[in-house]
Amino acid sequence: MFFCKACGNEFEKWNGRCPVCGEWGSLEEISFSKENAGKGNFYSNTPPSMTLISGFRTKKISRIKTHLSEFNRVVGGGIFPSSVTLLAGEPGIGKSTLMLSICEEVSKGYKVSYFSGEESGEQLSEKLFRIGGTGERILFSPETNLSKILTHIKLEKPDFMVIDSFQTISNNDGLSTISFFRNSVSEIVRSVKENNVSAFLIGHFTKSGDVAGPKLLEHMVDTVLTFSGEKNSDIRILKPKKNRFGSTDEVGFFRFSGSNFEEVKNPSEVFYDSEVKKPIGTTFSLVPEGARVFLVDIETLAVKTSFGFPKRLAEGISQKRFEILLAALSKSGVPEVNYHDVYIKTKGGFRITDTFSDLAIVLSIYSAVKSKKLPENKSFIGELSLNGIISLPRDMEKRLKEARKYGINENVINKKTFLYDLLEEL
């Protein structure tokens, strides 16, 4: 059989490209023993021992609290004991720095072990020094051999452990295959729960934005966290993709500049400028991320095109959606947009995916093209259809609650309407 390293699907024939996820060179061959194939003897002479679930009810479990309230929020109030968490993100995004910062704090009251197959002790020590840590109570090893790591867990029983990254784990022969990855994570999960250890496995993203390795890995661990951010921004976002011990609606924000690492407890202060009056071409969007809502400034520059085809460039907004909204605006009574180069960006490089930010984007373009000021102290919430109909979200009150903190008490529309009619009023 052939297994895809990227998505975990299996195939009978080899392909240069995975038919499911499209990743190139990701299929690996897995051999099965002929002696055991097709025997189908799954019965045992002794049944398993069974216990009533009520017998496991004990006193309230104490979570491991970190100094980062944003991190504690995302994981559900603190790190759950005897659990395995997968932290994934792009290379260089700051995963190791985040975990080192947490290890430094946790090591003040717990036994901490850090295994790294990607960076040396000198490199990690330098990272810790840059963020104000010392690492005096963190045990380090460059070991990647699974059997030795499992022996360390059994004998030393650390309270908290990090493996950076789990893709570097190998067997006694130094080999790492897809089947070995599955078995190794299974063994780590079993050993961690038997020895009451909280473990973090650091992983990477593929080109498609998925966690590298078989999809089964995400089902085997207790929690999957993603750590992401735009390349031109120092803001990092921590999201739970799966969490057996808390909500998946929470989201944490951090500012990471390489030599400094800090929490962002109020994202609106980063992505929205409340002290400056909005110039022409500037609006803001009320963006929901998990259970939180915050304000993001949207800026547009429009100049008459010097060539036959106008330029359209977007930063922080999908290019395809940007072009669709431009077409809808042109159809709704603003044909001038077809003769302007239009450049649009979000403050801080934050990527807006919320469709109810359509109205803020469209009005920002409208303001820039027409050189017209927009109403003060009003928000711009609404989703725009291809026919020019603006719809309001169900969580309107939740969004406006955040806006009221900045003196914004109402939305520019309060019911479903046409963009054409709204522009006529403006």
C-alpha positions in Angstrom: 0.0 0.0 0.0 1.0 3.6 -0.4 0.2 6.3 2.2 0.2 10.1 1.7 2.4 11.9 4.3 0.3 15.0 3.9 -3.3 13.8 4.2 -3.0 10.2 5.4 -5.0 8.6 2.6 -4.0 5.2 1.2 -3.7 4.0 -2.3 -2.9 0.7 -4.1 -0.7 2.3 -6.7 2.1 4.9 -6.5 1.6 8.4 -7.9 3.9 11.3 -8.1 1.1 13.5 -6.8 -1.5 12.6 -4.2 -4.9 12.3 -5.9 -6.7 13.7 -2.8 -4.6 16.6 -1.5 -2.5 17.3 -4.5 0.8 17.2 -2.7 3.8 16.2 -4.8 6.2 13.4 -3.7 4.2 12.6 -0.6 3.3 8.9 -1.2 5.4 6.3 0.7 5.2 2.6 0.4 4.1 0.5 3.4 4.7 -3.3 3.5 2.4 -5.8 5.2 3.4 -9.2 6.5 2.0 -12.1 4.3 2.0 -14.5 7.2 -0.6 -12.5 9.1 -2.7 -11.3 6.2 -6.2 -12.5 6.0 -6.2 -14.7 9.1 -9.0 -12.8 10.8 -8.5 -14.3 14.3 -9.4 -11.3 16.5 -10.6 -13.2 19.6 -8.7 -13.5 22.9 -9.0 -16.1 25.6 -9.4 -13.5 28.3 -11.9 -10.6 28.2 -10.8 -7.1 29.3 -11.4 -5.9 32.8 -14.3 -3.4 33.1 -14.9 -0.6 35.6 -17.8 1.7 36.2 -17.1 5.2 34.9 -18.4 6.7 38.1 -15.4 5.1 39.9 -13.1 7.5 38.1 -14.8 10.6 39.5 -12.2 12.3 41.8 -11.6 15.8 43.1 -11.3 18.8 40.8 -8.4 18.4 38.4 -5.8 21.2 38.8 -4.5 22.5 35.5 -1.1 23.9 34.9 -1.4 27.7 34.7 1.0 29.7 32.5 1.9 33.4 32.7 0.2 34.0 29.4 -3.5 34.6 29.9 -4.0 34.5 26.2 -2.6 31.0 26.0 -4.6 29.8 29.1 -7.7 31.1 27.4 -7.1 29.1 24.2 -6.4 25.8 26.0 -9.4 26.1 28.2 -8.1 27.6 31.5 -4.6 26.0 31.6 -2.8 22.9 30.5 -4.6 19.7 31.3 -2.5 17.1 33.1 -1.9 13.7 31.4 -2.6 15.2 28.0 -1.0 15.5 24.5 -1.2 18.7 22.5 -0.1 19.2 19.0 1.1 22.8 18.2 1.4 23.4 14.4 2.5 26.3 12.3 4.7 27.5 9.5 8.5 27.3 10.0 9.8 30.5 11.7 6.4 31.6 13.0 7.6 31.4 16.6 6.3 28.0 17.9 9.6 27.2 19.7 9.8 30.6 21.2 6.2 30.4 22.5 6.9 26.9 24.0 10.2 28.1 25.6 8.5 31.0 27.2 5.9 28.7 28.6 8.5 26.1 29.8 10.5 28.9 31.6 7.4 29.8 33.6 6.1 26.3 34.2 9.6 25.1 35.4 9.3 27.3 38.4 6.8 24.8 40.0 7.1 21.7 37.8 9.6 19.3 36.3 10.1 20.3 32.6 11.9 18.4 29.8 12.6 19.7 26.3 13.6 17.5 23.4 14.7 19.2 20.2 15.8 17.5 17.0 15.9 20.8 15.0 17.9 23.2 17.3 20.9 22.8 19.5 21.0 23.7 23.2 23.0 26.8 22.4 20.3 28.0 19.9 17.5 27.5 22.4 19.5 29.2 25.2 19.9 32.2 22.9 16.2 32.3 22.2 15.4 32.2 25.9 17.9 34.9 26.7 16.2 37.2 24.1 12.8 36.9 25.7 14.2 37.3 29.2 14.5 33.6 30.3 17.4 31.6 31.7 16.4 27.9 31.3 18.1 27.1 34.6 15.3 24.6 35.5 14.6 23.2 32.0 16.1 19.8 31.2 17.2 19.7 27.5 18.2 16.8 25.1 18.8 16.7 21.3 17.6 13.1 21.4 15.2 12.0 18.6 15.2 8.3 19.2 11.6 7.2 20.3 12.7 4.4 22.6 15.0 6.7 24.6 12.4 9.4 24.9 9.8 6.8 26.2 12.4 5.6 28.7 13.0 9.1 29.9 9.2 9.5 30.4 9.0 6.3 32.4 12.0 6.9 34.6 12.1 10.7 35.1 8.3 11.3 34.9 8.5 15.0 34.0 5.3 17.1 34.7 5.7 18.9 31.4 7.4 17.9 28.2 8.0 19.3 24.7 9.1 17.4 21.6 10.3 19.9 18.9 9.3 18.7 16.4 7.6 15.3 16.2 8.6 15.0 12.5 12.2 14.5 13.7 11.4 11.4 15.8 13.0 8.2 14.5 13.3 4.5 15.4 16.5 2.6 16.4 17.6 2.5 12.7 17.2 6.2 12.3 14.2 5.9 10.0 11.0 7.8 9.9 8.0 6.4 7.9 4.3 7.2 8.0 3.5 4.0 9.8 6.2 4.7 12.3 4.9 8.3 12.9 1.5 6.8 13.7 2.9 4.2 16.1 5.3 6.7 17.7 2.5 9.2 18.5 0.4 6.3 19.8 3.2 5.2 22.1 3.8 8.7 23.3 0.1 9.2 24.1 0.0 5.9 26.0 3.2 6.6 28.0 2.2 10.2 28.8 -1.2 9.2 30.2 0.3 6.3 32.2 2.9 8.6 33.8 0.8 11.7 34.3 2.8 13.9 31.9 1.5 16.9 29.9 3.2 16.7 26.5 3.4 19.2 23.6 4.3 18.0 20.2 5.5 20.7 17.8 4.6 20.2 14.1 4.7 22.0 10.8 2.2 23.1 8.1 2.3 21.7 4.6 2.0 24.0 1.5 -1.8 23.6 1.6 -1.9 24.9 5.2 -2.6 21.5 6.8 -0.7 19.8 9.7 2.2 17.8 8.2 1.8 14.0 8.7 -1.1 11.6 8.6 -4.5 13.0 9.4 -4.8 10.3 12.0 -2.4 12.2 14.2 -4.9 14.9 14.9 -7.4 12.3 16.1 -4.9 10.6 18.4 -3.9 13.8 20.4 -6.2 15.6 22.9 -5.7 19.1 21.6 -4.6 20.6 18.2 -3.5 24.2 18.2 -2.5 26.3 15.2 0.0 29.2 15.4 -0.2 31.6 12.4 0.4 35.1 11.2 1.1 37.2 8.1 4.7 37.5 6.9 4.6 41.3 6.9 3.1 41.5 10.5 4.5 40.8 13.9 1.1 39.6 15.2 0.6 35.9 15.8 -2.8 34.2 16.3 -3.2 31.0 18.4 -6.4 29.0 17.6 -7.6 25.6 18.8 -8.6 23.3 16.0 -9.5 20.6 18.5 -9.8 20.7 22.3 -11.1 17.9 24.5 -10.7 20.0 27.6 -12.2 23.3 26.4 -13.9 25.4 23.7 -12.7 25.7 20.2 -14.2 29.2 19.9 -11.4 30.9 21.8 -8.4 32.7 20.1 -5.2 34.2 21.5 -3.2 37.1 20.1 0.6 37.7 20.6 3.1 40.1 19.3 6.4 38.5 18.2 9.3 40.4 16.9 12.1 37.9 17.3 13.7 39.5 20.3 10.4 40.3 22.1 7.3 38.2 22.8 4.2 39.6 24.5 0.5 39.1 24.7 -2.1 41.3 22.9 -5.1 41.3 25.3 -7.1 43.9 23.3 -6.7 43.3 19.5 -8.7 46.4 18.7 -5.8 48.5 20.1 -3.5 46.9 17.5 -5.7 46.9 14.4 -7.9 50.0 15.0 -6.8 53.6 15.5 -9.3 55.2 17.8 -7.5 58.5 18.4 -7.3 59.7 14.7 -10.3 60.8 12.7 -10.9 58.6 9.7 -9.6 60.2 6.5 -11.2 59.7 3.1 -11.0 56.0 2.0 -10.8 54.6 5.5 -13.4 52.5 7.2 -13.3 49.8 9.9 -14.7 46.3 10.2 -16.0 44.5 13.3 -14.3 41.1 12.9 -15.3 38.0 15.0 -12.5 35.6 15.8 -13.8 32.7 17.9 -15.7 34.2 20.9 -14.1 37.6 20.5 -14.9 40.6 18.3 -12.5 43.4 17.5 -12.1 46.4 15.2 -9.9 46.4 12.1 -9.1 49.5 10.0 -9.5 49.2 6.2 -7.6 51.7 4.0 -8.1 52.3 0.3 -6.2 54.4 -2.2 -7.7 55.1 -5.6 -6.0 57.0 -8.4 -7.0 57.4 -12.0 -5.4 54.7 -14.1 -2.7 55.7 -16.6 -3.1 52.6 -18.7 -5.9 50.7 -20.3 -6.3 48.2 -17.5 -6.6 49.4 -13.9 -4.5 47.8 -11.2 -6.2 46.0 -8.3 -4.0 45.1 -5.3 -5.3 43.8 -1.9 -3.4 43.2 1.3 -5.2 41.4 4.2 -8.2 40.7 1.9 -8.7 37.9 -0.6 -7.9 39.1 -4.1 -10.8 37.2 -5.6 -13.3 38.7 -3.1 -11.8 42.1 -3.6 -12.4 41.9 -7.4 -16.0 40.6 -6.9 -16.8 43.6 -4.6 -15.3 46.0 -7.1 -17.6 44.6 -9.8 -20.7 44.8 -7.5 -19.8 48.4 -6.7 -19.5 49.3 -10.4 -22.9 47.7 -11.0 -24.5 49.6 -8.1 -24.0 53.1 -9.6 -20.2 53.7 -9.3 -18.8 53.0 -12.8 -15.8 55.3 -12.0 -14.2 52.4 -10.2 -13.4 50.9 -13.6 -11.1 53.8 -14.4 -9.1 53.9 -11.1 -6.2 51.9 -9.8 -7.4 50.6 -6.4 -5.1 49.6 -3.6 -6.6 48.3 -0.3 -5.0 47.0 2.9 -5.9 46.2 6.5 -4.0 47.7 9.5 -1.4 45.4 10.9 -1.7 43.1 7.9 -4.6 41.3 9.6 -6.3 38.9 7.1 -10.1 39.4 7.0 -12.2 36.4 6.0 -15.5 37.4 7.6 -18.0 38.0 4.7 -19.9 40.5 6.8 -16.9 42.8 6.3 -18.0 43.3 2.7 -19.8 46.5 3.4 -16.8 48.1 5.1 -14.6 47.1 2.2 -17.0 48.4 -0.4 -17.6 51.8 1.3 -13.9 52.2 1.8 -13.4 51.9 -2.0 -16.5 54.1 -2.6 -15.0 56.8 -0.3 -11.6 56.7 -2.0 -13.0 56.8 -5.6 -15.6 59.5 -4.9 -13.2 61.5 -2.5 -16.2 61.5 -0.1 -16.2 61.4 3.7 -18.3 58.7 5.3 -20.6 59.1 8.4 -18.8 59.5 11.7 -19.5 57.3 14.7 -21.2 54.5 12.6 -20.1 51.0 11.9 -20.2 49.3 8.5 -21.4 45.7 9.0 -23.1 43.8 6.2 -22.6 41.0 3.6 -22.9 41.9 0.0 -24.5 39.5 -2.5 -23.7 39.4 -6.2 -27.0 41.2 -6.8 -26.1 44.1 -4.6 -28.2 43.1 -1.6 -26.7 43.9 1.8 -27.6 41.4 4.6 -27.0 41.8 8.4 -25.4 39.1 10.6 -27.3 37.4 13.4 -24.7 38.4 16.0 -25.2 42.1 15.2 -25.6 43.0 18.9 -22.4 41.2 19.9 -20.5 43.2 17.3 -22.0 46.5 18.2 -21.2 45.8 21.9 -17.5 46.0 21.0 -18.1 49.1 18.8 -19.8 51.0 21.7 -16.5 50.9 23.7 -15.2 53.4 21.1 -18.3 55.6 20.9 -19.9 53.9 17.9 -23.5 53.3 18.8 -25.2 52.3 15.5 -24.6 50.6 12.1 -24.9 52.6 8.8 -27.9 50.3 8.0 -30.3 48.5 10.3 -32.1 46.2 7.8 -31.6 44.3 4.6 -31.2 46.8 1.7 -29.6 47.4 -1.7 -26.2 48.8 -2.0 -27.5 51.2 -4.7 -30.0 52.7 -2.2 -27.4 53.0 0.5 -25.0 54.9 -1.8 -27.9 57.2 -2.8 -28.4 58.1 0.8 -24.7 58.7 1.4 
